[in-house]
């Protein structure tokens, strides 16, 4: 089933981006989609812990929440940086994501890094080390909301 879904997505993407529908170009597009599909299978793209297309229905809600957090964090960091006294207290926080699949751990680490004031610096055995600009940002990260959202994303 994963191969069929991926093949359909590859073909749809090729058709959308190509914009040319002559017989020769359609045939070349089909060949290129097959080659990409074979390479994806060979590299382990369809392994259960890597393949993430099943997340599709839950991703938009996560992205909307993440976008709100990014905007809110931008204002927080701007207030810190533009304030009269620079109240920066660099803090390292460990976020336990060992209960999540590898693809969700990567999504979580990327979401943390996208949020201003935080940078995921390392993942080791599911524990994400995060550098936070202030203790308040670290405390907010420790509250676990982002991990709860990522956990919901992983539920099947």
ABEGO torsion letter per residue (X at the ends): XAAAAAAAAAAAAAAAAAGBABAAAAAAAAAAAAAAAAAAAAAGAABAAABAAAAAAAAAAAAAAAAAAAAAAAAAAAAAAABABBBBBBBBBBBBAAABBAAAAAAAAAAAAABBGBBBABBBGGBBBBBBABAAAAAAAAAGAAAAAAAAAABX
